Amino acid sequence: MNLDPALLAIIVCPHDHGTLLEVADELVCQTCKLAYPVRDDIPVLLVDEARQS
């Protein structure tokens, strides 16, 4: 995954505003543990697209 560090510094989990961490090809919220997919280096921050990690 090739996400810009500046982008990662400003995006948060849309569910609970928790911090997102890069894990494989997903962004995982530290608080609620929802995992959001990253498709073509674009984070898909939709709660309906997330899975529980």
N, CA and C atoms as an extended XYZ file, in Angstrom:
159
Properties=species:S:1:pos:R:3:atomname:S:1:resname:S:1:resid:I:1 pbc="F F F"
N         0.859       -1.165        0.000 N   MET     1
C         0.000        0.000        0.000 CA  MET     1
C         0.910        1.234        0.000 C   MET     1
N         0.525        2.214       -0.776 N   ASN     2
C         1.340        3.407       -0.950 CA  ASN     2
C         0.579        4.666       -0.567 C   ASN     2
N         0.124        4.753        0.663 N   LEU     3
C        -0.624        5.935        1.086 CA  LEU     3
C         0.329        7.015        1.583 C   LEU     3
N         0.028        8.240        1.222 N   ASP     4
C         0.819        9.391        1.628 CA  ASP     4
C         0.726        9.571        3.151 C   ASP     4
N         1.841        9.685        3.844 N   PRO     5
C         1.818        9.885        5.295 CA  PRO     5
C         1.012       11.115        5.719 C   PRO     5
N         1.000       12.157        4.893 N   ALA     6
C         0.212       13.355        5.216 CA  ALA     6
C        -1.276       13.025        5.210 C   ALA     6
N        -1.702       12.162        4.299 N   LEU     7
C        -3.099       11.734        4.255 CA  LEU     7
C        -3.441       10.925        5.504 C   LEU     7
N        -2.579        9.996        5.858 N   LEU     8
C        -2.821        9.167        7.045 CA  LEU     8
C        -2.885        9.999        8.321 C   LEU     8
N        -2.209       11.120        8.335 N   ALA     9
C        -2.194       11.976        9.516 CA  ALA     9
C        -3.527       12.703        9.727 C   ALA     9
N        -4.327       12.842        8.663 N   ILE    10
C        -5.561       13.619        8.808 CA  ILE    10
C        -6.844       12.798        8.730 C   ILE    10
N        -6.786       11.560        8.210 N   ILE    11
C        -8.025       10.779        8.124 CA  ILE    11
C        -8.242        9.993        9.417 C   ILE    11
N        -9.501        9.832        9.760 N   VAL    12
C        -9.879        9.084       10.965 CA  VAL    12
C       -11.025        8.138       10.612 C   VAL    12
N       -11.317        7.237       11.500 N   CYS    13
C       -12.416        6.301       11.326 CA  CYS    13
C       -13.739        7.069       11.266 C   CYS    13
N       -14.556        6.835       10.239 N   PRO    14
C       -15.836        7.548       10.150 CA  PRO    14
C       -16.854        7.077       11.189 C   PRO    14
N       -16.618        5.913       11.771 N   HIS    15
C       -17.547        5.376       12.769 CA  HIS    15
C       -17.385        6.049       14.127 C   HIS    15
N       -16.122        6.161       14.595 N   ASP    16
C       -15.904        6.690       15.952 CA  ASP    16
C       -14.751        7.695       16.048 C   ASP    16
N       -14.217        8.103       14.914 N   HIS    17
C       -13.128        9.081       14.839 CA  HIS    17
C       -11.824        8.584       15.457 C   HIS    17
N       -11.661        7.258       15.514 N   GLY    18
C       -10.430        6.673       16.036 CA  GLY    18
C        -9.292        6.760       15.028 C   GLY    18
N        -8.084        6.515       15.503 N   THR    19
C        -6.880        6.530       14.666 CA  THR    19
C        -6.846        5.293       13.782 C   THR    19
N        -6.481        5.483       12.518 N   LEU    20
C        -6.388        4.381       11.566 CA  LEU    20
C        -4.940        3.966       11.376 C   LEU    20
N        -4.699        2.668       11.370 N   LEU    21
C        -3.364        2.115       11.151 CA  LEU    21
C        -3.362        1.281        9.884 C   LEU    21
N        -2.258        1.336        9.131 N   GLU    22
C        -2.113        0.504        7.940 CA  GLU    22
C        -1.821       -0.928        8.366 C   GLU    22
N        -2.643       -1.865        7.900 N   VAL    23
C        -2.422       -3.288        8.143 CA  VAL    23
C        -2.715       -4.001        6.829 C   VAL    23
N        -1.670       -4.555        6.213 N   ALA    24
C        -1.786       -5.203        4.904 CA  ALA    24
C        -2.410       -4.220        3.912 C   ALA    24
N        -3.534       -4.584        3.310 N   ASP    25
C        -4.203       -3.701        2.338 CA  ASP    25
C        -5.444       -3.064        2.931 C   ASP    25
N        -5.402       -2.782        4.219 N   GLU    26
C        -6.550       -2.195        4.907 CA  GLU    26
C        -6.074       -1.106        5.870 C   GLU    26
N        -7.028       -0.300        6.295 N   LEU    27
C        -6.807        0.644        7.386 CA  LEU    27
C        -7.687        0.175        8.532 C   LEU    27
N        -7.087       -0.076        9.679 N   VAL    28
C        -7.809       -0.627       10.825 CA  VAL    28
C        -7.874        0.419       11.930 C   VAL    28
N        -9.082        0.636       12.454 N   CYS    29
C        -9.289        1.588       13.539 CA  CYS    29
C        -8.770        0.988       14.842 C   CYS    29
N        -7.984        1.760       15.577 N   GLN    30
C        -7.455        1.288       16.857 CA  GLN    30
C        -8.544        1.156       17.905 C   GLN    30
N        -9.618        1.913       17.787 N   THR    31
C       -10.666        1.926       18.808 CA  THR    31
C       -11.730        0.852       18.579 C   THR    31
N       -12.405        0.914       17.431 N   CYS    32
C       -13.534        0.002       17.188 CA  CYS    32
C       -13.132       -1.251       16.421 C   CYS    32
N       -11.911       -1.294       15.899 N   LYS    33
C       -11.361       -2.443       15.175 CA  LYS    33
C       -12.022       -2.705       13.827 C   LYS    33
N       -12.731       -1.709       13.270 N   LEU    34
C       -13.256       -1.864       11.914 CA  LEU    34
C       -12.098       -1.735       10.932 C   LEU    34
N       -12.105       -2.586        9.909 N   ALA    35
C       -11.063       -2.575        8.882 CA  ALA    35
C       -11.661       -2.067        7.581 C   ALA    35
N       -11.076       -1.010        7.054 N   TYR    36
C       -11.552       -0.389        5.824 CA  TYR    36
C       -10.636       -0.783        4.673 C   TYR    36
N       -11.196       -1.170        3.534 N   PRO    37
C       -10.351       -1.568        2.407 CA  PRO    37
C        -9.664       -0.372        1.764 C   PRO    37
N        -8.545       -0.657        1.105 N   VAL    38
C        -7.855        0.333        0.295 CA  VAL    38
C        -7.798       -0.253       -1.108 C   VAL    38
N        -8.420        0.456       -2.051 N   ARG    39
C        -8.483       -0.027       -3.437 CA  ARG    39
C        -7.745        0.955       -4.336 C   ARG    39
N        -6.765        0.454       -5.067 N   ASP    40
C        -5.956        1.292       -5.961 CA  ASP    40
C        -5.374        2.498       -5.223 C   ASP    40
N        -4.863        2.243       -4.025 N   ASP    41
C        -4.257        3.270       -3.163 CA  ASP    41
C        -5.229        4.359       -2.736 C   ASP    41
N        -6.529        4.035       -2.724 N   ILE    42
C        -7.559        4.974       -2.271 CA  ILE    42
C        -8.315        4.341       -1.106 C   ILE    42
N        -8.259        4.942        0.085 N   PRO    43
C        -9.003        4.393        1.226 CA  PRO    43
C       -10.510        4.514        0.993 C   PRO    43
N       -11.223        3.418        1.239 N   VAL    44
C       -12.682        3.409        1.115 CA  VAL    44
C       -13.241        3.475        2.535 C   VAL    44
N       -13.491        4.684        3.011 N   LEU    45
C       -13.891        4.904        4.398 CA  LEU    45
C       -15.414        4.939        4.534 C   LEU    45
N       -16.036        3.858        4.126 N   LEU    46
C       -17.482        3.704        4.245 CA  LEU    46
C       -17.754        2.607        5.267 C   LEU    46
N       -18.541        2.914        6.281 N   VAL    47
C       -18.826        1.935        7.330 CA  VAL    47
C       -19.458        0.679        6.731 C   VAL    47
N       -20.294        0.838        5.718 N   ASP    48
C       -20.916       -0.326        5.071 CA  ASP    48
C       -19.929       -1.226        4.357 C   ASP    48
N       -18.763       -0.701        3.989 N   GLU    49
C       -17.721       -1.479        3.312 CA  GLU    49
C       -16.722       -2.082        4.296 C   GLU    49
N       -16.772       -1.670        5.543 N   ALA    50
C       -15.807       -2.123        6.554 CA  ALA    50
C       -16.169       -3.515        7.061 C   ALA    50
N       -15.155       -4.182        7.603 N   ARG    51
C       -15.391       -5.476        8.251 CA  ARG    51
C       -14.793       -5.416        9.648 C   ARG    51
N       -15.315       -6.225       10.535 N   GLN    52
C       -14.774       -6.287       11.895 CA  GLN    52
C       -13.487       -7.098       11.862 C   GLN    52
N       -12.407       -6.526       12.361 N   SER    53
C       -11.119       -7.254       12.342 CA  SER    53
C       -10.886       -7.989       13.633 C   SER    53
